[in-house]
Amino acid sequence: MKWLELFGRLKSAVIGMVHVRALPGTPLGQMKMPQIIEEACREATIYRDAGLDGVIIENMHDVPYSFSVGPEVCACMTSVSAAVRGVCPSMPLGVQILSSANQQALAVALASGLDFIRAEGFVFSHVADEGLLHACAGDLLRYRKQMGAEHVQIFTDIKKKHSSHALTSDVSIEETAQAAEFFLSDGLIITGTATGAQADPRELREVSQSVRIPVLIGSGVTCDNMERYLDANGMIVGSYFKENGNWAKAVDPERVKRFMEKLRELRQRVDQ
């Protein structure tokens, strides 16, 4: 199983978010690339030293997001990703480029030596903050094949946050999951309604029972609710690890340490 080979455990792998500071050319961009890279590496090192199972790098500060992602974004994200790989040489690393720049993320992952990407809009159309987003699975997997990047896994959001799914209101989350599995997703990501919002544990159970590929929780996991999500293959944690639980702040080492200490205790109970 590719998941087990990458993360070394089947359940409750923790993937920490590095929210890259606003890149040059974006509305909030102020920092120079050396500063941006240094900050990303600092946060990745905190995650590495705390014993997280993986890290994902994302250009979350590049608001407002656009479907037209320029070459400068790919160049900057490649520089950041390669630097993070340098400080985390043996850690599973991934990347997401907003908004829905999934082919660009694959290219960055391949160039930087990363292991996976997080992809939006894999199956079924939906209306996101940025506009109407159409399914991309066919083009994305063909691009991965042509690039020689089939070792880069693609974890895909279903019924994703910050979106309206009225277009597919007659399609359940289980049916969406099964469609993504049929279209060769390497893993599914379930979220709440927004960044930091808790995912529904019932959806985790239902989706996990309906597919045979890994299922991850992609938002809202905290030290207080992690017990609800231990059956997930992975938990992507961003907001909770930040100062005051605010995704836009810097990573707080004490919050990371507290989270991982509790998780290790829970894992030991489950393993006994």
Secondary structure by P-SEA (a helix, b strand, c coil): cccccccccccbbbbbbbccccccccccccccaaaaaaaaaaaaaaaaaacccbbbbbccccccccccccaaaaaaaaaaaaaaaaacccccccccccccaaaaaaaaaaaacccbbbbccccbbbbcccccccccaaaaaaaaaaaccccbbbbbbcccccccccccccccaaaaaaaaaaacccbbbbbcccccccccaaaaaaaaaacccbbbbcccccccccccccccccccccccccccccccccccaaaaaaaaaaaaaaaaaaac
